[in-house]
Amino acid sequence: MRSSLPSVVMAALLAFAPSTSTGQFRYSTGGVDNYPPNSCGGPSLKLCVQEVHAIQSWYDGAGFGRVSTWENGNVWGSDFRDGNGNNDTDPSGGSDLPNVYFFAGHGACENPPMAGSGDFIITCGNFGKPDVTRVGTSSLWGNGRGRLQFMFLDASCPMDLPEVESEWFAPFDGLHIATGNSGDVNHDVFDSVDRGASFAAYTVGATVNIFGFPLTLLPQLPVGDAWMNTGIIDVQSQNCAVALAAGETRDDAINRRENEFVTSGWSNPTPNWFAWKWICTD
């Protein structure tokens, strides 16, 4: 992920009140800027921690409960790995503890991506090594004590289209929807506050009351549509935003992909079928 300056668009939107409210829904964020070359391979980023702060503003305003909001060295690779130690349900910040997890940091882009080459989440943790987690072989969400329903990844190439089947079917147990980007070393995402903040805003919406009448300033969108609208903000050409949903049947998977909100409260799917969609820049 490379660096660009944020615009002021979302600064204005963050002043609006979200249109939904729930005290039962819980979220976590992990934002990593610090990737020293000598210990974590670099390069360091500038905006991922700011991005997760913006997301927290939206989700706190919507009444979501916080589970963890770790940053930099406190985001561990083990937070995303399922195993005998139940790392991803560790009370200190495992990714399978909340209903929603949003990660902003490094991923890894291949040249070119192909089935079996791997999709990755990369941290620079003080503990919980290794820092690199391969999603398809190490992650499993919504199983056992896990609660995760929505995994949102804002990183370099964590959901490459040629690898959706080989990497992303396996991590779904109770997981409902995952989002990420597809690209390669020449078609990457930029470091951005606006992409994640805009996405969070659309997942909860924003309204104001004028003389007792609600006015929608920003509509709440289903998760898949929210990412299609925002996942290609601040990206290079030919980079794609991807949303993937699981379901018991083909129609169930399609319905979740098209119509499930973070606040829908739908039961966990049986991951027999998968449906995904994407949108790419020119």
Secondary structure, DSSP 8 states (H G I E B T S, - for coil): -EE----SHHHHHTTSEES---SS-EEEEEE-----HHHH-----SSHHHHHHHHHHHHHHTT-EEEEEEEGGGS-GGGG--STT-GGG-TTT-TTSSSEEEEESB----SS--TTS--EEE---SSSS-SEEEHHHH--BSSTT----EEEEESSSSS-GGGIIIIISTTBSS--EEEEEE-BTTB-BEE-SHHHHHHHHHHH-EEEEETTEEEEEE----HHHHHHHHTTTTB-TT-EEEEEEEESSHHHHHHHHHH--TTS------TTEEEEEEEE--
